[in-house]
Amino acid sequence: MAEENSTETSIICYAPSMITTNGVWQGDNPLDFSLPLFVLQLTLVVVVTRFFVFVLKPFRQPRVISEILGGIVLGPSVLGRYDKFANTIFPQRSVMVLETMANVGLLYFLFLVGVEMDIMVVRKTGKRALTIALGGMVLPFVIGAAFSFSMQRSEDHLGQGTYILFLGVALSVTAFPVLARILAELKLINTEIGRISMSAALVNDMFAWILLALAIALAESEKSSFASLWVMISSAAFITICVFVVRPGISWIIRKTPEGENFSEFYICLILTGVMISGFITDSIGTHSVFGAFVFGLVIPNGPLGLTLIEKLEDFVSGLLLPLFFAISGLKTNVAAIQGPATWVTLFFVIFLACAGKVIGTVVVAFFHGMPVREGITLGLLLNTKGLVEMIVLNVGKDQKVLDDETFATMVLIALVMTGVITPIVTVLYKPVKRSVSYKRRTIQQTKPDSELRVLVCVHTPRNVPTIINLLEASHPTKRSPICIYVLHLVELTGRASAMLIVHNTRKSGKPALNRTQAQSDHIINAFENYEQHAAFVAVQPLTAISPYSTMHEDVCSLAEDKRFSFIIIPFHKQQTVDGGMEAINPAYRLVNQNLLGNSPCSVGILVDRGLNGATRLTSNTISLQVAVLFFGGPDDREALAYAWRMAEHPGITLTVLRFIPDEDVTEAASTRATNETDRKMNVDIKKQRQLDDEYVNTFRAANAEYETIVYTDKVVSNGEETVAAVRSMDSSHDLFIVGRGEGMFSPLTAGLTDWSECPELGAIGDLLASSDFAATVSVLVVQQYVGPWALDDNMDLPDSPIHSHEQPKAIYGLENPR
């Protein structure tokens, strides 16, 4: 088979029998055989790509940059310059196998893109996103068209229109999955500018596919002027068959499979074969095979079938085969082909013009819609993101001889630079105006009894939803004091394009989910919306946060401050097993909880979920819970009591408050040990805290003395052992324990308990109640009160009150007056 090089035509011979080796012990060199060579090449590509992903992670670069860079390093620009490496690892005879596998991966990836894409979202993007997308495409397309005139060679068989389309599409396209990843990294995905740019990128993507199909049709019609017309007619016929024949057939498969059951292996195999058949048909009629796979994916209805296909294919295709396609692009890129300073100047000139063209076009349209110029520039920069579609355009262009080696290398570098500079430039240029939110009701204790209670509920999975809903119902929403609930679904930011599509909340409620993440999100939202409909004086607002776990707490804290919440509820990182033990669901959840406790702008409650009255939410008039508060003293315990006090107003709640008091010997011993100034200050602080505890508890007892459903008991203990015995002796008829975290409070009653605690973030008592060996299987809410700068305003009458930072940047512990 003849393979064409940049300089000469080589004849390459393939031996059909040289697929697998007999082994090195038989004297064979594995690299002379196609299968071991391909396996080595694939391994190298994945390893080098992952290395660049790791290196570029601190710079928040999208994965596509790492994949293209990996190919460039392995290709003729770097390692391929050494003949020994090039001829051994990437010999010309291996190119056919490598490109075939890369295109198979591309075929299935584009099928998945089609499955995940919801055309209804594109239709509902709105006039603003549509005009911004068009405004951002027109100028770069014109620049590409102008650049194409300098490329056309007189001996070419291709018309000027082909050059215009290829260059225009390559410069004007926006990569939706790459943009989504960048927005999530920059914490802009839930902002107005994030939503507009995502919608505009979706529209841009659709236009790019149409133009790409047109460009390929024109490029391949060299024999007859009517050929391109036949290509168009055939493509239209293929799309028609897919919509009116294939789609109803797949819908029949979905209807035939009972709800909740897995699709049969035969049907899945049939659809996966259909992808290859579609690719074969479109390749035969003159458009690229990926076009057929993409259209075939588009006609598959959103829902359980799409979900199953994505789950089965995505990790293998996008993790292993797709990097191969980007690596092939890098292997074809020979930077040495860009010769002379004039070409480099042209390269930078085109980068600047294309980037500026999209920015100017976007700014003009954005200004027309009343957006500030700075936001318009940011939007234009974000829409300069390049990725898969551009690489397909360039590869097809090179295969069709539209682009020579020099132009191909130039365009790959343009894509690399334009995408690479976006994150740092946008980080510097666009800093959302952070409003200084100076609200005081950052705790439940500070919230007035006749005002709205604002609660932020964080959820990872639907498992914790029933217990959280029961807890909120028990919080007693009334006309006098309604509850405003924001439900934040926490989703990990991964490399998957499918995880990003969850951001689009424009789709109709009730429509099938695009992927498993969205299916979970829908389940969570539906449960809370159902609760809102059946409960009085409750308002629910669902949201989604997509972040790496390491920075997820920033999203939660930012939302909490922006929306002025008094309380955040987040699930514990462990769940109960069938035998009553506790096992970790995901260690990363613990990191989120720890970061949130250290940085929260309001009070936080960690919910150890062991169920509240079973898995179903009871109606407000039948809910019945036995709640117990273990009170040791300090700001966290006062907050726990404040929350329980609110719950106790509910007619179905029985509240038991057990206050642990140190006996006189322990108190005297603590006083006599205060020898130096630090100890004396600590002693003063303990006395102040005890005074505040006494005032608050006395207020609580006086207000609730006549209620039979509220039981208050003092328990005198002298050490940690007696405390544990008292806690364990409490009967297991309770449904919920509410305890303070006890951060910053030294108490002789819990001395020694922290020495063997598994989860210090719960505090000594919280950890004891949440441990696997604790006899009762009762849910636990561990509360940390926010006592920060705003609380100090309420304590101006206590000038000598010491303040402890406890290494928590945003949670400075001070003293606080009772409500």
C-alpha positions in Angstrom: 0.0 0.0 0.0 1.3 3.5 -0.8 1.7 6.0 2.0 2.5 9.6 1.0 5.1 11.5 2.9 5.7 15.2 2.9 8.7 14.8 0.6 8.4 11.5 -1.3 6.2 8.5 -2.0 7.3 5.3 -0.2 6.2 1.8 -1.0 5.3 -0.1 2.3 4.8 -3.8 2.3 2.5 -5.6 4.8 3.0 -9.3 5.6 -0.4 -10.7 6.4 1.1 -13.3 8.8 3.0 -10.8 10.9 0.2 -10.0 13.4 1.3 -11.8 16.5 4.8 -12.8 17.6 6.1 -16.3 18.5 8.0 -14.7 21.4 11.5 -13.4 22.1 12.6 -17.0 23.0 11.9 -18.0 19.4 14.1 -15.2 18.2 11.3 -12.8 17.2 11.4 -9.1 17.8 7.9 -8.2 19.1 8.1 -4.7 17.4 8.2 -6.4 14.0 4.7 -7.6 14.5 1.6 -5.3 14.3 -0.3 -6.3 17.5 2.5 -6.0 20.1 3.7 -2.8 18.3 0.1 -1.3 18.5 -0.2 -2.2 22.2 3.2 -0.5 22.9 2.1 2.6 20.9 -1.2 2.8 22.7 0.5 2.4 26.1 3.0 5.1 25.3 0.3 7.5 24.1 -1.8 7.0 27.3 1.3 7.3 29.6 2.6 10.5 27.9 -0.9 12.0 27.9 -1.5 11.2 31.6 1.9 12.7 32.4 0.9 16.0 30.7 -2.5 15.9 32.4 -0.6 15.7 35.8 1.9 18.4 34.9 -0.7 20.8 33.5 -3.3 20.2 36.3 -2.0 23.1 38.5 -2.5 25.4 35.5 -6.1 24.2 35.1 -5.6 23.2 31.5 -8.3 21.1 29.7 -7.4 17.4 28.9 -7.4 18.0 25.1 -4.2 20.2 25.5 -2.4 17.3 27.2 -3.6 14.8 24.5 -2.4 17.0 21.6 0.9 17.8 23.4 1.5 14.1 24.0 1.1 13.4 20.3 3.4 16.3 19.4 6.1 15.0 21.8 5.9 11.5 20.4 5.7 12.8 16.8 8.3 14.3 14.4 8.5 17.5 16.3 10.3 16.1 19.3 11.1 12.4 19.8 10.3 11.5 16.2 13.2 13.6 15.1 15.4 10.7 16.2 15.3 8.2 13.4 15.9 5.2 15.8 12.8 6.1 17.9 10.6 6.9 14.9 11.5 3.8 12.9 11.3 1.5 16.0 8.1 2.8 17.8 6.2 4.6 15.1 7.4 3.0 11.7 5.3 3.9 8.6 3.9 0.4 8.4 2.2 0.9 11.7 0.4 4.1 10.7 -2.5 2.3 9.0 -3.4 0.2 12.1 -2.9 3.2 14.4 -5.1 5.5 12.4 -7.8 2.8 11.9 -8.1 2.3 15.7 -8.0 6.0 16.3 -10.9 6.5 13.9 -12.8 3.6 15.5 -12.5 5.4 18.8 -13.5 8.7 17.2 -16.5 7.0 15.6 -17.8 5.7 18.9 -17.0 8.9 20.8 -19.0 11.0 18.3 -21.8 8.5 18.7 -21.7 9.2 22.4 -21.7 12.9 21.8 -24.8 12.5 19.7 -26.5 10.4 22.4 -25.7 13.0 25.0 -26.7 16.0 23.0 -30.2 17.2 23.4 -31.4 19.2 20.3 -34.3 20.6 22.4 -31.7 22.4 24.5 -30.3 24.0 21.4 -33.7 25.1 20.3 -34.5 26.7 23.6 -31.2 28.5 24.1 -32.9 31.8 23.5 -32.3 34.7 21.1 -29.3 36.1 23.1 -27.3 32.9 23.0 -28.2 32.3 19.3 -27.1 35.8 18.3 -23.9 35.6 20.4 -23.0 32.2 18.8 -23.5 33.6 15.3 -21.7 36.9 16.1 -18.8 34.9 17.4 -18.7 32.7 14.3 -19.0 35.2 11.5 -15.8 37.3 11.9 -13.4 34.3 12.5 -15.0 32.6 9.5 -14.3 35.6 7.4 -10.7 35.7 8.6 -10.3 32.0 7.8 -11.8 32.6 4.4 -9.3 35.5 3.8 -6.4 33.3 5.1 -7.5 30.5 2.6 -6.7 32.7 -0.4 -3.0 32.7 0.5 -3.1 28.9 0.8 -4.6 27.8 -2.5 -2.1 26.5 -5.0 -2.6 26.8 -8.7 -2.1 23.1 -9.4 -4.9 22.1 -6.9 -8.0 20.3 -8.1 -10.0 21.8 -5.2 -12.2 24.9 -5.6 -11.7 28.0 -3.5 -15.0 27.2 -1.6 -13.5 24.1 -0.1 -10.6 26.1 1.4 -12.9 28.8 2.7 -15.1 26.2 4.4 -12.2 24.2 6.0 -10.3 27.2 7.3 -13.5 29.1 8.3 -14.9 26.2 10.3 -11.5 25.5 11.9 -11.1 29.1 13.2 -14.8 29.8 14.1 -15.7 26.5 15.9 -16.1 26.3 19.7 -15.6 23.0 21.6 -18.5 22.5 24.0 -17.1 19.8 26.2 -13.7 21.6 26.6 -15.5 24.9 27.4 -17.7 23.2 30.0 -14.6 21.9 31.7 -12.9 25.3 31.7 -16.0 27.0 33.1 -16.2 24.5 35.9 -12.5 24.9 36.8 -13.0 28.7 36.9 -16.1 28.4 39.0 -18.2 30.2 36.3 -20.5 27.3 35.3 -23.4 28.5 37.4 -23.0 32.2 36.6 -24.8 34.2 33.9 -21.8 34.4 31.7 -21.3 30.6 32.1 -24.8 29.8 31.1 -24.7 32.1 28.0 -21.3 30.7 26.8 -22.5 27.1 27.3 -25.7 27.8 25.3 -23.7 29.7 22.6 -21.2 26.8 22.4 -23.9 24.3 21.9 -25.4 26.3 19.0 -21.9 26.8 17.6 -21.3 23.1 17.7 -24.4 22.3 15.7 -23.5 24.9 13.0 -19.9 23.5 12.9 -21.2 20.0 12.2 -23.4 21.2 9.3 -20.5 23.2 7.8 -18.1 20.3 8.3 -20.4 17.9 6.4 -20.6 20.5 3.6 -16.8 21.0 3.6 -16.2 17.2 3.3 -18.8 16.9 0.5 -17.1 19.7 -1.5 -13.6 18.3 -0.8 -14.3 14.8 -2.1 -16.2 15.9 -5.3 -13.2 16.3 -7.6 -14.4 14.3 -10.5 -17.7 15.9 -11.2 -19.4 19.2 -10.4 -22.6 17.2 -9.7 -20.8 14.9 -7.2 -21.2 17.4 -4.3 -24.9 17.7 -5.1 -25.3 13.9 -5.0 -23.4 13.9 -1.7 -25.8 16.5 -0.2 -28.8 14.6 -1.5 -27.5 11.2 -0.1 -26.7 12.8 3.3 -30.2 14.3 3.5 -31.6 10.8 2.6 -29.5 9.2 5.3 -30.6 11.7 8.0 -34.3 11.2 6.9 -33.9 7.4 7.2 -32.3 7.8 10.7 -35.2 10.1 11.9 -38.2 8.2 10.4 -37.0 4.6 10.3 -34.2 4.1 12.9 -35.6 6.3 15.7 -39.0 4.6 15.7 -37.2 1.2 15.7 -35.1 2.2 18.8 -38.2 3.6 20.5 -39.9 0.1 19.9 -36.9 -1.5 21.6 -37.3 0.9 24.6 -41.0 0.2 24.8 -40.4 -3.6 24.6 -38.0 -3.5 27.6 -39.9 -3.3 30.9 -39.2 -0.2 33.0 -36.3 -0.8 35.5 -35.0 -3.9 33.7 -31.6 -4.0 31.8 -31.6 -3.9 28.0 -30.8 -7.3 26.5 -27.3 -7.8 25.2 -28.7 -8.4 21.7 -30.3 -4.9 21.5 -27.1 -3.2 22.8 -25.0 -5.2 20.3 -27.5 -4.3 17.5 -27.1 -0.6 18.3 -23.3 -0.7 18.5 -23.2 -2.5 15.1 -25.6 0.2 13.8 -22.9 2.8 14.7 -20.4 1.1 12.4 -23.0 0.6 9.6 -23.9 4.3 9.8 -20.2 5.2 9.6 -19.7 2.9 6.6 -22.8 4.4 4.8 -21.7 8.1 5.3 -18.1 7.2 4.3 -19.4 5.5 1.1 -21.6 8.4 0.1 -18.8 10.9 0.5 -19.2 12.4 4.0 -16.9 11.4 6.8 -17.8 8.2 8.8 -18.0 10.3 12.1 -20.9 12.2 10.6 -23.0 9.0 10.3 -22.1 7.9 13.9 -23.0 11.4 15.2 -26.4 11.4 13.5 -27.1 7.8 14.6 -26.4 9.0 18.2 -28.7 12.0 17.9 -31.7 9.9 17.0 -31.4 7.7 20.1 -34.0 9.0 22.6 -32.7 10.4 25.9 -33.4 8.0 28.8 -32.4 4.6 30.1 -31.1 3.3 26.8 -28.8 6.3 26.3 -27.7 6.0 29.9 -26.8 2.3 29.4 -24.8 3.0 26.2 -22.9 5.9 27.9 -22.1 3.8 30.9 -20.8 0.9 28.8 -18.7 2.9 26.3 -17.6 6.2 27.7 -14.7 5.3 30.0 -13.1 2.9 27.4 -13.7 5.2 24.4 -12.8 8.5 26.0 -10.1 7.1 28.3 -8.2 4.8 25.9 -9.2 5.3 22.2 -9.9 9.0 21.9 -6.4 10.0 23.2 -5.2 7.9 20.2 -6.9 10.3 17.8 -5.5 13.4 19.4 -2.1 11.7 19.5 -2.4 10.9 15.7 -3.0 14.7 15.2 0.1 15.4 17.2 2.1 12.7 15.3 1.1 14.3 12.0 2.3 17.7 13.3 5.8 18.5 12.4 6.7 21.9 13.8 9.9 21.8 11.7 7.7 22.1 8.6 6.9 25.7 9.7 10.0 27.3 8.0 11.2 30.8 8.0 10.3 33.8 10.2 7.6 34.9 7.7 5.6 31.8 8.4 5.9 32.2 12.2 4.8 35.8 11.9 1.8 34.6 9.9 1.1 32.0 12.5 0.9 34.6 15.4 -0.9 37.0 13.1 -3.6 34.4 12.4 -3.8 33.4 16.1 -4.3 37.1 17.0 -6.8 37.8 14.2 -8.9 34.7 14.8 -9.0 35.3 18.6 -9.7 39.0 18.2 -12.3 38.3 15.5 -14.4 36.1 17.8 -13.9 38.5 20.7 -14.9 41.6 18.6 -17.9 39.7 17.1 -19.1 38.6 20.6 -18.5 42.0 22.2 -20.6 43.8 19.5 -23.6 41.4 20.0 -23.2 41.3 23.8 -23.2 45.2 23.9 -26.3 45.1 21.8 -27.9 42.9 24.5 -26.8 45.3 27.2 -23.9 43.3 28.7 -20.8 45.2 30.0 -17.8 45.3 27.6 -15.6 43.3 30.1 -18.2 40.5 30.2 -18.4 40.6 26.4 -14.6 40.2 26.1 -14.6 37.3 28.6 -17.4 35.6 26.6 -15.5 36.0 23.4 -12.4 34.5 24.9 -14.3 31.6 26.3 -15.8 30.9 22.9 -12.3 30.6 21.4 -12.0 27.2 23.1 -10.9 24.6 20.6 -11.2 20.8 20.7 -12.4 17.7 19.0 -14.4 19.3 16.1 -11.4 21.4 15.1 -9.1 18.4 15.2 -11.5 16.4 13.0 -11.7 19.4 10.5 -7.9 19.6 10.3 -7.3 15.8 10.0 -10.0 15.5 7.2 -8.4 18.6 5.6 -5.0 17.0 5.6 -6.3 13.7 4.3 -8.1 15.5 1.5 -4.9 17.4 0.6 -6.6 20.7 1.5 -3.9 21.3 4.1 -0.2 20.6 3.5 2.1 19.7 6.4 3.1 23.3 7.1 -0.5 24.6 7.2 -1.7 21.6 9.3 1.1 22.1 11.9 0.3 25.9 11.9 -3.4 25.2 12.5 -2.8 22.6 15.3 -0.5 25.1 17.1 -3.2 27.8 16.7 -5.7 25.5 18.3 -3.3 24.6 21.1 -2.3 28.2 21.9 -5.9 29.6 21.6 -7.3 27.0 24.1 -4.2 27.1 26.4 -4.3 30.8 27.0 -8.0 31.1 27.8 -7.9 29.9 31.4 -5.1 32.3 32.6 -6.4 35.3 30.6 -10.0 34.8 31.9 -8.7 34.3 35.4 -7.0 37.7 35.3 -9.6 39.5 33.2 -12.9 38.4 34.7 -13.3 38.4 38.5 -17.0 38.4 39.3 -17.9 41.2 41.6 -17.9 39.8 45.1 -20.5 41.6 47.0 -19.7 42.2 50.7 -22.5 40.4 52.4 -22.8 41.8 55.9 -25.7 39.8 57.3 -25.8 38.9 61.0 -28.2 35.9 61.1 -25.5 33.4 60.4 -26.7 31.0 63.1 -30.0 29.4 64.2 -29.6 31.0 67.6 -29.4 34.5 66.1 -32.4 33.9 63.8 -35.5 35.5 65.3 -38.4 33.2 66.0 -40.8 35.1 63.7 -38.4 35.3 60.7 -37.6 33.0 57.8 -35.1 30.2 58.4 -32.7 29.8 55.5 -31.2 26.4 55.1 -28.7 25.1 52.5 -29.0 21.3 52.0 -26.0 19.6 50.3 -26.6 16.2 48.8 -24.2 13.8 47.1 -26.6 10.9 46.3 -30.3 10.3 46.6 -29.7 7.9 49.6 -29.7 10.7 52.2 -32.8 12.5 50.8 -35.6 10.8 52.8 -33.8 11.4 56.2 -33.0 15.1 55.3 -36.6 15.7 54.2 -37.9 14.2 57.5 -35.4 16.4 59.4 -36.6 19.5 57.6 -40.2 18.6 58.2 -39.4 18.2 61.9 -37.8 21.7 61.8 -41.4 23.0 62.0 -42.0 25.4 59.2 -44.9 27.8 60.1 -46.5 30.9 58.6 -44.7 32.9 61.3 -41.4 31.3 60.5 -41.3 29.6 57.1 -38.2 27.7 55.8 -36.4 28.6 52.6 -34.4 25.5 51.4 -31.8 25.5 48.7 -30.9 22.0 47.6 -27.4 21.8 46.3 -26.5 18.5 44.4 -22.7 18.1 44.7 -21.2 16.6 41.6 -17.6 15.8 41.1 -15.9 17.5 38.1 -14.5 14.7 35.9 -13.2 14.6 32.4 -16.5 13.3 31.1 -18.4 15.5 28.7 -21.6 13.8 29.9 -21.2 15.1 33.5 -21.2 18.7 32.3 -24.5 18.6 30.5 -26.3 18.5 33.8 -25.8 22.2 34.0 -28.6 22.7 31.5 -31.8 23.1 33.5 -33.7 24.4 30.5 -35.0 21.0 29.6 -38.6 20.2 30.6 -39.2 18.5 33.9 -40.2 14.9 33.3 -38.0 14.3 30.3 -35.6 11.4 30.5 -32.1 12.1 32.0 -29.1 12.5 29.7 -26.8 10.5 32.0 -26.5 8.8 35.4 -25.5 12.0 37.1 -28.5 13.8 35.8 -30.8 10.9 36.7 -29.6 11.2 40.3 -30.1 14.9 40.2 -33.6 14.5 38.8 -34.4 12.0 41.6 -33.1 14.4 44.3 -35.0 17.4 42.8 -38.2 15.5 42.3 -38.2 14.3 45.9 -37.7 17.8 47.3 -40.3 19.3 44.9 -42.7 16.7 46.0 -42.0 17.6 49.6 -42.6 21.3 48.7 -46.0 20.5 47.2 -47.2 18.5 50.2 -45.7 20.7 52.9 -46.9 24.1 54.0 -44.6 27.2 54.4 -41.7 25.6 52.6 -39.9 27.0 49.5 -37.4 24.8 47.7 -34.8 25.9 45.1 -32.7 23.1 43.5 -29.1 23.9 42.3 -26.1 21.9 41.1 -22.4 22.5 41.9 -19.8 20.8 39.7 -16.3 21.0 41.2 -13.3 18.9 42.1 -13.8 17.6 45.6 -10.8 19.6 46.8 -12.5 23.0 46.0 -16.2 21.9 46.3 -16.5 23.7 49.7 -15.8 27.0 48.0 -19.0 26.7 45.9 -21.0 25.8 49.0 -19.5 28.7 51.1 -19.9 31.2 48.2 -23.6 30.2 47.8 -24.2 30.3 51.5 -22.9 33.8 51.9 -24.5 35.1 48.7 -28.0 33.7 49.7 -27.6 34.6 53.4 -28.1 31.1 54.9 -28.2 30.5 58.7 -27.6 26.7 58.5 -25.9 24.2 56.1 -26.8 20.5 56.3 -24.4 18.1 54.7 -24.3 14.2 55.0 -21.6 12.3 56.9 -19.1 10.5 54.7 -20.1 7.1 56.1 -23.3 5.2 55.6 -24.9 2.4 57.6 -24.5 -1.2 56.4 -27.0 -4.0 56.7 -25.3 -5.3 59.9 -25.6 -1.9 61.6 -21.9 -0.9 61.1 -20.7 2.2 59.4 -18.6 2.2 56.1 -17.1 5.0 54.1 -19.0 5.8 50.9 -16.3 8.0 49.4 -13.3 9.4 51.3 -13.5 12.6 49.3 -16.9 13.4 51.0 -14.9 13.7 54.3 -12.5 16.2 52.8 -15.5 18.3 51.6 -17.0 18.2 55.2 -13.7 19.1 56.9 -13.1 22.0 54.5 -16.7 23.2 55.0 -16.4 23.2 58.8 -13.2 25.3 58.5 -14.5 27.9 56.1 -18.3 28.1 56.4 -19.9 31.6 56.7 -22.7 30.2 58.8 -23.6 27.3 61.1 -23.1 23.7 59.8 -24.8 20.4 60.7 -23.2 17.1 59.7 -26.0 14.5 59.4 -25.1 10.9 60.3 -27.9 9.2 58.4 -29.3 6.0 60.0 -32.9 6.7 58.9 -35.6 8.8 60.5 -38.9 6.8 60.8 -38.0 4.6 57.9 -37.3 5.6 54.3 -40.6 7.5 53.6 -41.4 11.0 54.5 -44.3 11.2 56.8 -46.9 13.9 56.4 -46.7 16.9 58.7 -49.6 15.8 60.9 -48.3 12.3 61.5 -44.6 12.8 61.9 -43.4 11.6 65.3 -39.8 11.8 66.4 -38.0 11.3 69.7 -35.2 13.9 69.7 -32.4 14.0 72.3 -29.9 16.9 72.9 -26.7 16.1 74.8 -25.6 19.5 76.2 -22.0 19.9 77.5 -21.7 23.7 77.0 -20.1 26.1 74.5 -21.3 27.8 71.3 -21.8 24.6 69.3 -24.0 23.1 72.1 -26.1 26.3 72.3 -26.6 26.1 68.5 -27.7 22.4 68.8 -30.2 23.4 71.6 -31.5 26.3 69.5 -32.2 24.0 66.6 -33.8 21.4 68.9 -35.9 24.2 70.5 -37.3 25.1 67.1 -38.1 21.4 66.4 -39.8 21.1 69.8 -42.5 23.5 68.7 -43.7 20.8 66.3 -46.6 18.9 67.9 -45.2 15.5 66.9 -41.7 16.0 68.4 -40.8 14.9 71.9 -37.5 16.5 73.0 -35.2 15.3 75.8 -32.4 17.7 76.9 -29.7 16.0 78.9 -27.2 18.6 80.3 -23.9 17.2 81.6 -22.6 19.1 84.6 -19.1 18.5 86.1 -19.2 17.8 89.8 -17.7 20.3 92.2 -14.4 18.4 92.7 -13.7 18.6 88.9 -14.6 22.4 88.8 -12.4 23.1 91.9 -9.5 21.1 90.4 -9.7 23.0 87.1 -9.6 26.4 89.1 -6.6 25.4 91.2 -4.6 24.3 88.1 -4.9 27.8 86.7 -1.4 28.8 87.7 -0.1 30.9 84.8 -1.7 33.7 82.8 -2.7 31.5 79.9 -4.5 29.1 82.2 -6.2 32.0 84.0 -7.4 33.4 80.7 -8.7 30.0 79.7 -10.5 29.7 83.1 -12.1 33.2 82.5 -13.2 32.0 79.1 -14.7 28.8 80.5 -16.5 30.9 83.1 -17.9 33.2 80.4 -19.0 30.3 78.3 -20.7 28.7 81.4 -22.4 32.0 82.1 -23.7 32.1 78.5 -24.7 28.4 78.8 -26.6 29.0 82.0 -28.4 32.1 80.6 -29.5 30.3 77.5 -30.5 27.0 79.2 -32.5 29.0 81.9 -34.3 30.9 79.1 -35.1 27.6 77.4 -36.4 26.0 80.6 -38.5 29.0 81.6 -40.1 29.1 78.1 -40.9 25.4 78.0 -41.6 24.5 81.6 -45.3 23.7 81.0 -44.8 21.5 78.0 -45.0 17.8 78.7 -43.3 16.9 75.4 -40.1 18.6 76.5 -38.0 16.9 79.2 -35.0 18.5 80.8 -32.5 16.6 83.0 -29.2 17.6 84.6 -26.6 14.8 84.8 -23.6 15.3 87.1 -20.5 13.4 85.9 -16.8 13.7 86.8 -14.8 12.2 83.9 -15.0 10.9 80.3 -15.8 7.3 81.4 -18.8 8.4 83.3 -19.9 10.5 80.3 -19.6 7.5 78.0 -21.6 5.3 80.4 -24.3 8.0 80.7 -24.6 8.4 76.9 -24.7 4.6 76.4 -27.4 4.2 79.1 -29.8 6.4 77.2 -32.6 4.2 75.9 -32.5 3.6 72.2 -36.1 4.8 71.6 -34.8 8.1 70.4 -34.8 8.7 66.6 -32.3 11.6 66.5 -29.4 12.8 68.7 -28.5 16.5 68.2 -25.1 17.4 69.7 -22.6 20.2 69.4 -19.2 19.6 67.8 -17.5 21.2 70.8 -14.8 22.8 68.7 -12.5 25.0 70.9 -14.1 24.0 74.1 -12.0 22.0 76.7 -14.2 20.0 79.0 -13.0 17.5 81.7 -16.2 15.6 80.9 -14.9 14.6 77.5 -11.3 14.3 78.4 -9.6 11.3 76.8 -12.5 10.6 74.4 -10.7 12.3 71.5 -7.6 10.0 71.9 -9.3 7.1 70.0 -11.8 9.0 67.9 -12.1 7.9 64.2 -13.6 11.2 62.9 -12.4 14.2 64.9 -14.5 16.5 62.7 -17.5 15.3 64.6 -16.1 16.2 68.0 -15.8 13.8 70.9 -19.5 13.1 71.5 -20.5 13.1 67.8 -17.8 10.6 67.0 -18.9 8.4 69.9 -22.5 8.4 68.7 -21.5 7.9 65.0 -19.1 5.0 65.7 -19.9 1.5 64.5 -19.7 0.0 68.0 -22.3 2.4 69.5 -25.3 0.2 70.5 -28.1 2.4 69.2 -28.8 2.8 65.5 -30.0 6.4 65.8 -29.4 9.3 63.4 -27.1 12.0 64.7 -26.8 15.7 63.8 -23.5 17.2 64.8 -23.8 21.0 64.9 -21.1 23.7 64.6 -22.1 27.2 65.3 -20.6 30.0 63.3 -19.0 32.5 65.7 -17.1 34.9 63.6 -16.6 38.6 63.0 -20.3 39.3 62.7 -20.9 37.7 66.1 -18.3 40.1 67.6 -20.6 43.0 66.9 -23.1 41.5 69.3 -20.4 41.2 72.0 -19.2 44.8 72.2 -20.4 44.8 75.8 -17.8 42.1 76.6 -14.5 43.9 75.9 -12.4 41.4 77.8 -13.7 38.3 75.9 -10.8 36.3 74.4 -11.1 35.1 70.8 -9.6 31.8 69.6 -8.9 31.2 66.0 -8.3 27.4 66.3 -6.6 27.4 62.9 -9.9 28.0 61.1 -9.5 30.8 58.7 -13.1 31.9 58.5 -14.5 30.5 61.8 -13.0 32.7 64.6 -14.5 31.6 67.8 -15.6 34.3 70.2 -18.4 34.8 72.7 -22.0 35.4 71.9 -25.0 36.7 73.7 -28.0 34.4 73.9 -30.9 35.1 71.6 
